[in-house]
Amino acid sequence: MLANRIIGAFTFRKGVYAEVEHDPSFTTTAWILVVAATLLNRLDVLFSSSNRLFGVVVSAILSILGFAIGVLVVNWIGSTLFKANVTFGQGVRTLGLACVWRAIGALGLLLLFSEVLSGVLDLLIGLATIVSWLIAAKEALDLDWPKTVLTVLLGWLAQFVITTAAGGLALGLLELIAGVL
């Protein structure tokens, strides 16, 4: 059943998001998918960064935190501005399943020595994830497309700000500590 849901997410099948939206038992699985996809997406840091393990751990934690904040923003905007009837759990289940596209980032290991191909892969993964989030949010929020797009873009903006700002701060602190030692 999980494999069918993951395949449904990879093939942009909107019915799979409606299915998990109404399945509270999928909440834990959705969080596991977010964590697993995030870790797989960040494997390239192990081989390309001087702060290898720290980089993977920090970027994974920030990505998961960013995901949670993104879901909160999507739910808040959807319910407050557009009167959508959605819970945080429904957002986690639908948008968490949509995050499976991030797992493809593990393929970046194969492209580690080609920054151009790695960049193209990252772009394609990002686009596929956005499309998946749009489909998932449309199912969870039951809004028209313009409202769904606005809601998701604001959620992604919040996610980007959190992960970028906090990531820069964490790496800056690490460099400061290394400099002191």
Residue pairs with C-beta under 8 A, 6 or more apart in sequence:
2 29
4 16
5 16
5 19
5 20
5 26
5 97
6 33
6 97
6 100
8 15
8 16
9 16
9 17
9 97
9 98
9 100
9 101
9 132
10 100
10 101
12 131
12 132
12 135
14 135
14 138
14 139
16 97
17 94
17 97
17 98
17 135
17 136
17 138
17 139
17 140
18 139
20 26
20 30
20 93
20 94
20 97
21 90
21 93
21 94
21 139
21 140
23 93
24 89
24 93
26 93
26 97
27 89
27 92
27 93
29 96
30 92
30 93
30 95
30 96
30 97
31 92
31 96
33 96
33 97
33 99
33 100
34 64
34 67
34 96
34 99
35 60
35 64
36 103
37 99
37 100
37 101
37 102
37 103
37 105
38 60
38 63
38 64
38 67
38 99
38 102
39 56
39 60
40 102
40 103
40 104
40 105
40 106
41 63
41 102
41 103
41 104
41 105
41 106
41 108
41 125
42 55
42 56
42 59
42 60
42 63
42 105
43 56
43 105
43 106
43 108
43 109
44 105
44 108
44 109
44 112
44 118
45 52
45 55
45 56
45 59
46 52
46 53
46 55
46 56
47 109
47 112
48 112
49 55
51 171
51 174
54 174
55 171
58 167
58 170
58 171
59 163
59 167
62 162
62 163
62 166
62 167
62 170
63 163
65 162
65 163
65 166
66 158
66 159
66 160
66 162
66 163
67 95
67 96
67 99
67 159
68 92
69 158
69 159
69 162
70 95
70 155
70 156
70 158
70 159
71 88
71 91
71 92
71 95
71 155
72 88
72 91
72 158
73 154
73 155
73 158
73 159
74 91
74 95
74 137
74 141
74 151
74 152
74 154
74 155
75 86
75 87
75 88
75 91
77 150
77 151
77 154
77 155
78 84
78 86
78 137
78 140
78 141
78 143
78 147
78 151
79 85
79 86
81 151
82 141
82 143
82 147
82 151
84 140
84 141
84 142
84 143
85 142
86 140
86 141
86 142
90 140
91 137
91 140
93 140
94 136
94 137
94 139
94 140
95 133
95 136
95 137
95 140
97 132
97 136
98 129
98 132
98 133
98 135
98 136
99 129
99 132
100 132
101 125
101 128
101 129
101 132
102 125
102 129
104 121
104 125
104 128
105 121
105 122
105 125
107 121
108 118
108 121
108 122
111 117
111 118
111 121
112 118
130 152
130 156
133 152
133 155
133 156
134 148
134 149
134 152
137 143
137 148
137 151
137 152
137 155
138 145
138 148
141 147
141 148
141 151
143 151
